[in-house]
Structures are given as C-alpha cells and as structure tokens.
Amino acid sequence: MKILKNVSLKKYNTIKIGGPAKIIYFPENHNEIKSIKNILQKKKTLILGNGSNIAFRDVGYKHDLVCFKKLKKSLSLIGTNNIYASAGVSCAKLAKFAHRHNIPGFEFLYGIPGTVGGALRMNAGAFGSEIWDNVQYVTILNKNFDLVKLDKSKFKFSYRKVSMKNTSAFIDVYFKTFKNRKFQKNLLEEFSNKRIKTQPINQWSSGCVFKNPKKNISASSLIDKSHLSSTRYGGIYISNKHCNYFINDGSGSCNDLEKLIKIIQMDIYQQHKVKLEKEICIY
Ligand SMILES: Cc1cc2nc3c(=O)[nH]c(=O)nc-3n(C[C@H](O)[C@H](O)[C@H](O)COP(=O)(O)OP(=O)(O)OC[C@H]3O[C@@H](n4cnc5c(N)ncnc54)[C@H](O)[C@@H]3O)c2cc1C
C-alpha cells in the first residue's frame, strides 16, 4: 500500500490549500483496508476522496488520513439496469457508464468532481437529484471495522447530509434504477453545458461553500443581491460566475478562506437574518 509522509495537502484538495499531512494511507483493496484497521479506528482519522469538498488548515492535518482514491475502481452492470460501483470510482465515470448503458438518473453526477464514496458521504446532488435517490444498498465499514452490507432504509439522509451513526466509511454501492424514468440521450450534455455556462469549473475551488438556506433561496443569489459578489480576502475571492464558489488565485490560504466565509456569513445575517451553513468541510 502506498503511504506518504509529510506531503503538502494542497495536492489533495481541489481548492489547493492546506499545510502538511502527517501521513496518508492509500489502500487499494478490502484486505489493505482491513490491514489498517487500527489506523481507521482512531477517532481523528479522516477519510479522503478526491478532496473536492474539503479544505485543510494551514497548520496541516496532524492525524492520520486514509485516501480512497486508489481503491480498486469497479463499475459494473447488475442484471440489465442496476449498477455496482466501488467508492473510489469518480462521479463522472459513473455518470458516463450509466449513459452508455441508457440508464437514466445519473446524469447530474457528470461534472461533480468527487468520488462515489465522497458523494455518498455528502449526499451530493445537482439539477434536482441527489445520489441517495438511486441507492439500493451500500457496503460500509462499521465502527467495529467489519464490512457490512446495509439497505438504504438504514440511513437517514437529507440535503447534503447523511446519518453516519455506525458508519466509518462507504466502500461500495449498489444502485437501482427508476423503471418509470425515461432515458434522455441529451440530458448529460445539457447538464454539462449548464455547468460550463454558470460555474467556474476550471478554477481552484471546492464547489459551493454554503448550503442553500431554503429550497427556493440559494446562497449564491443571497450573496449576489447583497452586493458581496466582488468580495475578496487575501488570495481567496468570490467567483463572478457563481457567488457560492470561492476561488483560490494561487496565493490563498485556509486562513483567507475562513475569514472570507465569516465576512459573508456575518453580512448575510445582518442584511437578511439568515445563517448560512457551510457545505465545505474544513479540517
Ligand atoms: C467544480 C466543483 C463542482 C461541484 N459541484 C457539486 C455539485 O453540483 N453538487 C454537489 O453536491 N457537490 C458538488 N461539488 C462538491 C464535491 O464535488 C462533492 O461534495 C463530492 O461528492 C465530494 O466527493 P470527494 O470524493 O471529493 O470527497 P472529499 O472532498 O474528499 O470528502 C468530502 C467528505 O466526505 C468524506 N468522505 C470521502 N470519501 C468517503 C468515504 N468513502 N466514506 C466516508 N466518508 C467519505 C470526507 O471525510 C469528507 O468529510 C463540487 C465541487 C467542485 C470543486
């Protein structure tokens, strides 16, 4: 198993900020996961996917990190239209795989730059769909560090949130497909074009920094109408394409990011009495 010590965490998140990692383990299969059971058992051990919703503090992460990006990537059809995916598969690959097999309901995942495991943890979603909509059951690593298959009914999930009661990590997932949903050949491309038009997809960010406060009120529109869209702190600034994306200009630090988050939260509260909750995970 690949193990890295004292590497910069900037390489392991899409906003490219953070100090050094003490140690990162990259298990490639179930046996290797089991072999680091004692590491995974530690309270402060953190699982890392593609780092597209994570920022690390400038002092670095002093505890163990286990990255699932190198987990053997398996993606297969079960029967004619159900899908199996391991946690390390990228959301884009899953979306394309479903599309190739004319299976509807996964198009929204195209353009989410995370792993399937990270998407399950965050209940990632877009264009009115969320990943847990499609789940049938998942294999998890439970708190006793056994691999257990659990039905979707064992989880409570809501907007960007999943109950993790007895779950340390998602290992793989079985998706069911909707019989009543019609496959639309152009939908994947449509969603992809929408993203390109409205989101700064090629810049260093973590996607949306805040959760939308209500279904019909987006954090982005609140920031925009509060005249905060050109706010910057140090090397982190608000994207002029999408106000909920904070961009690192290359010189940004986690301190800059956290300061900018505070400024926006305080201003939005003062102007609208709305408390913006972070979507981004900061460690
Ligand atoms: C340009 C851009 C666009 C984005 N668009 C969207 C969007 O449309 N919708 C959306 O919801 N998000 C979006 N995001 C955010 C992000 O891509 C998603 O939240 C994604 O699901 C995170 O996956 P990851 O593998 O990168 O997870 P990471 O960022 O590595 O981790 C996120 C969290 O999940 C945990 N985690 C990771 N893997 C596992 C696992 N196997 N088991 C248990 N916990 C795990 C981590 O500990 C952490 O708490 C976007 C981000 C960017 C940069």
PDBQT file of the ligand as one rigid body, heavy atoms in Angstrom, charges set to zero:
ROOT
HETATM    1  C1  LIG A 301     -16.138  22.469  -9.514  1.00  0.00    +0.000 C 
HETATM    2  C2  LIG A 301     -16.935  21.740  -8.444  1.00  0.00    +0.000 A 
HETATM    3  C3  LIG A 301     -18.279  21.458  -8.670  1.00  0.00    +0.000 A 
HETATM    4  C4  LIG A 301     -19.027  20.801  -7.679  1.00  0.00    +0.000 A 
HETATM    5  N1  LIG A 301     -20.347  20.555  -7.931  1.00  0.00    +0.000 NA
HETATM    6  C5  LIG A 301     -21.088  19.929  -6.986  1.00  0.00    +0.000 A 
HETATM    7  C6  LIG A 301     -22.474  19.678  -7.201  1.00  0.00    +0.000 A 
HETATM    8  O1  LIG A 301     -23.052  20.000  -8.239  1.00  0.00    +0.000 OA
HETATM    9  N2  LIG A 301     -23.162  19.038  -6.221  1.00  0.00    +0.000 N 
HETATM   10  C7  LIG A 301     -22.580  18.647  -5.051  1.00  0.00    +0.000 A 
HETATM   11  O2  LIG A 301     -23.267  18.066  -4.198  1.00  0.00    +0.000 OA
HETATM   12  N3  LIG A 301     -21.265  18.875  -4.826  1.00  0.00    +0.000 NA
HETATM   13  C8  LIG A 301     -20.507  19.488  -5.742  1.00  0.00    +0.000 A 
HETATM   14  N4  LIG A 301     -19.187  19.730  -5.506  1.00  0.00    +0.000 N 
HETATM   15  C9  LIG A 301     -18.571  19.307  -4.219  1.00  0.00    +0.000 C 
HETATM   16  C10 LIG A 301     -17.947  17.897  -4.236  1.00  0.00    +0.000 C 
HETATM   17  O3  LIG A 301     -17.502  17.557  -5.540  1.00  0.00    +0.000 OA
HETATM   18  C11 LIG A 301     -18.912  16.831  -3.726  1.00  0.00    +0.000 C 
HETATM   19  O4  LIG A 301     -19.319  17.075  -2.399  1.00  0.00    +0.000 OA
HETATM   20  C12 LIG A 301     -18.279  15.423  -3.807  1.00  0.00    +0.000 C 
HETATM   21  O5  LIG A 301     -19.263  14.475  -3.577  1.00  0.00    +0.000 OA
HETATM   22  C13 LIG A 301     -17.152  15.212  -2.794  1.00  0.00    +0.000 C 
HETATM   23  O6  LIG A 301     -16.502  13.981  -3.106  1.00  0.00    +0.000 OA
HETATM   24  P1  LIG A 301     -14.949  13.769  -2.794  1.00  0.00    +0.000 P 
HETATM   25  O7  LIG A 301     -14.598  12.397  -3.175  1.00  0.00    +0.000 OA
HETATM   26  O8  LIG A 301     -14.157  14.844  -3.412  1.00  0.00    +0.000 OA
HETATM   27  O9  LIG A 301     -14.976  13.919  -1.208  1.00  0.00    +0.000 OA
HETATM   28  P2  LIG A 301     -13.932  14.680  -0.297  1.00  0.00    +0.000 P 
HETATM   29  O10 LIG A 301     -13.988  16.142  -0.602  1.00  0.00    +0.000 OA
HETATM   30  O11 LIG A 301     -12.625  14.013  -0.353  1.00  0.00    +0.000 OA
HETATM   31  O12 LIG A 301     -14.601  14.434   1.125  1.00  0.00    +0.000 OA
HETATM   32  C14 LIG A 301     -15.825  15.046   1.473  1.00  0.00    +0.000 C 
HETATM   33  C15 LIG A 301     -16.324  14.426   2.793  1.00  0.00    +0.000 C 
HETATM   34  O13 LIG A 301     -16.642  13.066   2.582  1.00  0.00    +0.000 OA
HETATM   35  C16 LIG A 301     -15.858  12.212   3.426  1.00  0.00    +0.000 C 
HETATM   36  N5  LIG A 301     -15.559  11.013   2.630  1.00  0.00    +0.000 N 
HETATM   37  C17 LIG A 301     -14.897  10.934   1.442  1.00  0.00    +0.000 A 
HETATM   38  N6  LIG A 301     -14.901   9.659   0.978  1.00  0.00    +0.000 NA
HETATM   39  C18 LIG A 301     -15.581   8.925   1.904  1.00  0.00    +0.000 A 
HETATM   40  C19 LIG A 301     -15.926   7.532   2.004  1.00  0.00    +0.000 A 
HETATM   41  N7  LIG A 301     -15.584   6.625   1.074  1.00  0.00    +0.000 N 
HETATM   42  N8  LIG A 301     -16.626   7.135   3.113  1.00  0.00    +0.000 NA
HETATM   43  C20 LIG A 301     -16.996   8.023   4.058  1.00  0.00    +0.000 A 
HETATM   44  N9  LIG A 301     -16.699   9.351   4.020  1.00  0.00    +0.000 NA
HETATM   45  C21 LIG A 301     -16.002   9.784   2.954  1.00  0.00    +0.000 A 
HETATM   46  C22 LIG A 301     -14.655  13.041   3.825  1.00  0.00    +0.000 C 
HETATM   47  O14 LIG A 301     -14.128  12.625   5.062  1.00  0.00    +0.000 OA
HETATM   48  C23 LIG A 301     -15.288  14.426   3.903  1.00  0.00    +0.000 C 
HETATM   49  O15 LIG A 301     -15.949  14.587   5.133  1.00  0.00    +0.000 OA
HETATM   50  C24 LIG A 301     -18.408  20.398  -6.466  1.00  0.00    +0.000 A 
HETATM   51  C25 LIG A 301     -17.048  20.667  -6.259  1.00  0.00    +0.000 A 
HETATM   52  C26 LIG A 301     -16.315  21.337  -7.235  1.00  0.00    +0.000 A 
HETATM   53  C27 LIG A 301     -14.847  21.610  -6.989  1.00  0.00    +0.000 C 
ENDROOT
TORSDOF 0
